[in-house]
């Protein structure tokens, strides 16, 4: 858990440093929130998962120069709630092909 936390902290920091606009930062954090909601849905509500996801979020916030950190946190939580809801309702189920 510690290794993944620090690894995602560094990845989030580097990724946000490379983004040169606040709009791109907001789009990326919403997409990451959607992926976090999916992970929480499939792997359950376990504490290590939250710590690992927090690592990326902290790294991303620390590296974002142009975006407001409060809005980034809000968009992350909205995206994760939306991702969890989409998967809980079964809106993105994979349909097996019939042969």
Helices and strands as residue ranges (DSSP letters): H 2-18, H 22-43, H 47-63, H 69-88
